[in-house]
Amino acid sequence: MASFFPIGEKDMLEPDIRWPERKQVDDTLREVVLRNTGYADSLGNLDKRIRVWLLSECPGDTAYSLFLVNGTEGDRDDAVWLMLRQGNAIVARTMVAALQTSCESTFLRGSQVIGSDTIEMRQLTHVFDCAADTFLRTDTLTSVRVRVHADHIEDILE
């Protein structure tokens, strides 16, 4: 699992450099990933423009898989999800990195392994004034830690 991390801003800005061997997911697994991460609309439909990439995987009875989802909100809407899978079934999942941008703000979540089974995720938002085209401030948000077990992921707010 440690080889998945850290994931920082540069990785989110240039995923093709960090994960050159990534594979686009276009089958049933894409649908399973998107439904399990909240990308279905209120009617249960999935936007065809949303792309899913398998970035890395540690196979086993329960596979640890890292997925990048390219969403459609704002100027940029990218999220990296760590999932525990048994075949195409998602056992557990957590968003370990994100980059979401618009004229008004940039949200960034980055993560690192801090123990053999614990991931720390730090988050911040840069706020801009679109009319004046100026930077206003950076808000540091609550850090999140997750503990990864063979059958579930435990969230720990800091």
C-alpha positions in Angstrom: 0.0 0.0 0.0 2.8 2.4 0.8 3.8 2.5 -2.9 0.5 4.3 -3.7 1.6 7.3 -1.6 2.3 10.2 -1.1 -0.2 11.8 -3.5 0.4 15.6 -3.7 -0.7 18.6 -5.8 1.8 17.8 -8.6 0.4 14.3 -8.9 -3.1 15.6 -9.2 -2.1 18.2 -11.7 -0.2 15.7 -13.9 -1.6 12.2 -13.3 -0.2 11.0 -16.6 3.4 11.6 -15.3 2.8 10.1 -11.9 0.9 7.0 -13.2 2.1 6.4 -16.8 0.9 2.8 -16.7 -2.7 3.7 -15.7 -5.5 2.0 -17.6 -8.8 3.5 -18.5 -11.8 1.5 -17.1 -14.7 1.3 -19.5 -16.7 -1.7 -18.4 -18.8 -2.9 -15.5 -16.1 -1.9 -13.1 -16.4 1.7 -14.2 -20.1 1.6 -13.3 -19.4 -0.1 -10.0 -16.7 2.5 -9.1 -18.9 5.5 -10.1 -22.0 4.2 -8.2 -19.9 3.6 -5.1 -18.4 7.0 -5.1 -21.6 9.0 -5.6 -21.4 10.0 -9.3 -24.9 8.7 -10.3 -27.5 11.4 -10.6 -30.9 11.3 -8.8 -32.2 9.0 -11.5 -29.3 6.6 -11.2 -27.7 7.7 -14.5 -24.0 8.0 -15.1 -22.6 10.9 -17.2 -20.7 9.3 -20.1 -18.1 12.2 -19.9 -16.9 10.9 -16.5 -13.7 8.9 -17.0 -12.3 6.3 -14.6 -8.6 5.1 -14.5 -7.1 2.2 -12.6 -3.9 3.7 -11.4 -2.4 0.9 -9.4 -3.4 -2.3 -7.7 -2.2 -4.8 -5.1 -3.9 -8.1 -6.0 -5.1 -10.7 -3.5 -8.3 -12.1 -2.1 -9.1 -8.5 -1.2 -7.4 -6.3 -3.8 -6.2 -2.7 -2.9 -7.0 -0.6 -5.9 -6.3 3.0 -6.6 -8.7 4.8 -9.1 -8.7 8.2 -10.6 -12.1 9.7 -11.4 -12.2 12.6 -13.8 -15.5 14.3 -13.0 -17.3 17.1 -14.8 -17.9 19.8 -12.2 -16.1 23.2 -12.4 -12.9 23.6 -14.4 -11.3 20.5 -12.9 -12.9 17.7 -10.8 -10.5 14.9 -10.2 -10.5 12.5 -7.3 -8.3 9.5 -6.3 -10.1 6.7 -4.5 -8.6 3.8 -2.6 -10.8 0.8 -2.7 -10.7 -2.6 -1.2 -12.3 -5.0 -3.8 -13.3 -8.6 -4.1 -13.7 -9.0 -7.8 -16.0 -6.2 -9.0 -17.5 -5.8 -5.6 -16.4 -2.8 -3.5 -15.7 -3.9 0.1 -14.6 -0.4 1.3 -13.5 2.9 -0.2 -12.2 6.3 0.7 -11.2 9.4 -1.3 -7.5 9.9 -0.7 -6.8 12.8 -3.0 -8.7 15.5 -4.9 -8.3 18.5 -7.0 -11.4 20.6 -7.7 -11.1 24.0 -9.3 -13.4 26.9 -10.3 -13.0 30.6 -10.7 -13.9 31.1 -7.0 -11.7 28.4 -5.4 -9.3 25.5 -5.6 -9.8 22.5 -3.2 -6.9 20.2 -2.7 -6.6 17.0 -0.7 -3.3 15.2 -0.6 -2.3 12.1 1.4 0.5 10.1 2.8 1.0 6.9 4.7 2.0 7.6 8.3 2.0 4.0 9.6 1.7 0.5 8.2 -2.1 0.8 8.0 -2.8 4.6 8.4 -3.2 7.2 5.7 -3.3 10.9 6.6 -5.1 13.3 4.3 -4.6 17.1 4.5 -6.9 19.5 2.9 -7.0 23.1 2.0 -8.9 25.6 -0.1 -7.5 28.6 -2.0 -10.1 31.3 -2.3 -10.1 33.8 -5.2 -12.1 37.0 -6.2 -13.2 36.3 -9.7 -14.2 39.8 -10.5 -10.9 41.3 -9.4 -8.9 38.2 -10.6 -7.1 38.1 -7.2 -6.1 35.6 -4.6 -7.9 36.2 -1.3 -6.7 33.5 1.2 -6.0 29.9 1.9 -8.2 28.0 4.4 -6.7 24.9 6.0 -9.3 22.3 6.6 -9.6 19.5 9.1 -7.1 16.6 8.5 -8.5 13.2 8.1 -6.9 9.9 8.9 -8.0 6.5 7.8 -6.9 3.1 9.0 -7.0 0.4 6.3 -8.0 -3.1 7.4 -8.4 -6.3 5.3 -12.2 -5.9 5.3 -12.9 -2.2 5.9 -11.6 1.3 6.1 -12.0 3.2 9.4 -12.2 7.1 9.2 -10.6 9.1 12.0 -11.2 12.8 12.1 -8.4 14.9 13.5 
